[in-house]
């Protein structure tokens, strides 16, 4: 099956089972593509599997994995990566993205944990990314993740590298792409006290081909939690404009995992993304 990638000025939505009966049978101009975690669908059978297969035959799909654990000290699960490749090939999906984090060692942690920002960490993770890309026969995109405390030790009380330097080094050595999560940049900027616009503009624009935007929860004035369970707030919308100005308009996904409103409510935010894309394109043309 021919693989497809969303067009640059396109807006997507994360597919949840609750949406299966709400989605139109074919794209109607409101949603350009759908994103799934392959782990949740690649062994699906029965009526849900049939509904999913029907959607992949009509919509462009992307994937955002949860279980690769690219930063783990444990050996890479190559059998799992091969199953991912089969899923992508079966459904004609070009883009596989994952988190620049770890979620396993001796067992699965069911959470996305930060990795040490070190030179040795750069080399370890970059080698694993290259191995994944060789198996998948695709470039992959790694996402800048939200985190709440850096990984430190008694011998390394502060991170060896700052977050932006670490991400750039991994992308360069692995020769992979960046999934720029705008909300994660904002959440981290509050929690770790840095300027989010400077962070976004420090990312290599030529490696940014896909973006995420989402809502979060404010636990305190100086603590935000990346929940994907609320509407996108104005400062994050403004950062999306910064990201487009830096890297150009590219496919952008609205993430909503919890507190799901009716689809028509979600589509209002999808249209907001489209509006921001149009505004940036208009300024560039002018």
ChimeraX attribute file (.defattr): number of C-alpha atoms within 10 A of each C-alpha:
attribute: neighborCount
match mode: 1-to-1
recipient: residues
	/A:1	9
	/A:2	9
	/A:3	14
	/A:4	15
	/A:5	14
	/A:6	23
	/A:7	13
	/A:8	14
	/A:9	16
	/A:10	21
	/A:11	26
	/A:12	26
	/A:13	23
	/A:14	19
	/A:15	19
	/A:16	16
	/A:17	11
	/A:18	11
	/A:19	13
	/A:20	14
	/A:21	9
	/A:22	11
	/A:23	15
	/A:24	12
	/A:25	13
	/A:26	14
	/A:27	14
	/A:28	9
	/A:29	9
	/A:30	16
	/A:31	21
	/A:32	22
	/A:33	25
	/A:34	21
	/A:35	22
	/A:36	17
	/A:37	19
	/A:38	20
	/A:39	18
	/A:40	12
	/A:41	14
	/A:42	17
	/A:43	10
	/A:44	14
	/A:45	12
	/A:46	7
	/A:47	9
	/A:48	13
	/A:49	14
	/A:50	12
	/A:51	15
	/A:52	18
	/A:53	16
	/A:54	14
	/A:55	20
	/A:56	19
	/A:57	12
	/A:58	12
	/A:59	17
	/A:60	23
	/A:61	28
	/A:62	27
	/A:63	20
	/A:64	20
	/A:65	18
	/A:66	19
	/A:67	23
	/A:68	24
	/A:69	27
	/A:70	26
	/A:71	25
	/A:72	21
	/A:73	15
	/A:74	13
	/A:75	11
	/A:76	17
	/A:77	13
	/A:78	13
	/A:79	10
	/A:80	13
	/A:81	18
	/A:82	14
	/A:83	16
	/A:84	21
	/A:85	19
	/A:86	14
	/A:87	17
	/A:88	22
	/A:89	15
	/A:90	15
	/A:91	21
	/A:92	19
	/A:93	22
	/A:94	19
	/A:95	20
	/A:96	24
	/A:97	21
	/A:98	22
	/A:99	25
	/A:100	25
	/A:101	26
	/A:102	23
	/A:103	21
	/A:104	20
	/A:105	13
	/A:106	9
	/A:107	8
	/A:108	11
	/A:109	13
	/A:110	11
	/A:111	13
	/A:112	18
	/A:113	23
	/A:114	20
	/A:115	21
	/A:116	22
	/A:117	21
	/A:118	19
	/A:119	13
	/A:120	11
	/A:121	18
	/A:122	23
	/A:123	15
	/A:124	17
	/A:125	23
	/A:126	22
	/A:127	15
	/A:128	18
	/A:129	27
	/A:130	18
	/A:131	16
	/A:132	22
	/A:133	19
	/A:134	11
	/A:135	15
	/A:136	19
	/A:137	10
	/A:138	15
	/A:139	18
	/A:140	21
	/A:141	26
	/A:142	25
	/A:143	21
	/A:144	22
	/A:145	22
	/A:146	24
	/A:147	19
	/A:148	15
	/A:149	11
	/A:150	17
	/A:151	16
	/A:152	14
	/A:153	10
	/A:154	6
	/A:155	6
	/A:156	11
	/A:157	10
	/A:158	14
	/A:159	15
	/A:160	15
	/A:161	15
	/A:162	12
	/A:163	16
	/A:164	16
	/A:165	15
	/A:166	18
	/A:167	21
	/A:168	17
	/A:169	18
	/A:170	24
	/A:171	21
	/A:172	14
	/A:173	15
	/A:174	22
	/A:175	17
	/A:176	20
	/A:177	22
	/A:178	28
	/A:179	24
	/A:180	27
	/A:181	24
	/A:182	26
	/A:183	29
	/A:184	24
	/A:185	22
	/A:186	25
	/A:187	26
	/A:188	25
	/A:189	20
	/A:190	15
	/A:191	18
	/A:192	15
	/A:193	11
	/A:194	13
	/A:195	13
	/A:196	21
	/A:197	18
	/A:198	12
	/A:199	16
	/A:200	22
	/A:201	15
	/A:202	14
	/A:203	20
	/A:204	16
	/A:205	18
	/A:206	11
	/A:207	18
	/A:208	23
	/A:209	19
	/A:210	24
	/A:211	23
	/A:212	20
	/A:213	23
	/A:214	24
	/A:215	22
	/A:216	20
	/A:217	15
	/A:218	13
	/A:219	9
	/A:220	9
	/A:221	8
	/A:222	12
	/A:223	16
	/A:224	20
	/A:225	19
	/A:226	21
	/A:227	16
	/A:228	20
	/A:229	18
	/A:230	18
	/A:231	18
	/A:232	19
	/A:233	12
	/A:234	9
	/A:235	10
	/A:236	20
	/A:237	18
	/A:238	13
	/A:239	19
	/A:240	26
	/A:241	19
	/A:242	19
	/A:243	23
	/A:244	18
	/A:245	17
	/A:246	18
	/A:247	20
	/A:248	19
	/A:249	24
	/A:250	19
	/A:251	22
	/A:252	29
	/A:253	25
	/A:254	25
	/A:255	25
	/A:256	23
	/A:257	15
	/A:258	11
	/A:259	11
	/A:260	15
	/A:261	13
	/A:262	11
	/A:263	12
	/A:264	12
	/A:265	10
	/A:266	16
	/A:267	17
	/A:268	12
	/A:269	16
	/A:270	22
	/A:271	14
	/A:272	15
	/A:273	24
	/A:274	19
	/A:275	12
	/A:276	17
	/A:277	24
	/A:278	14
	/A:279	13
	/A:280	17
	/A:281	16
	/A:282	10
	/A:283	9
	/A:284	10
	/A:285	7
	/A:286	6
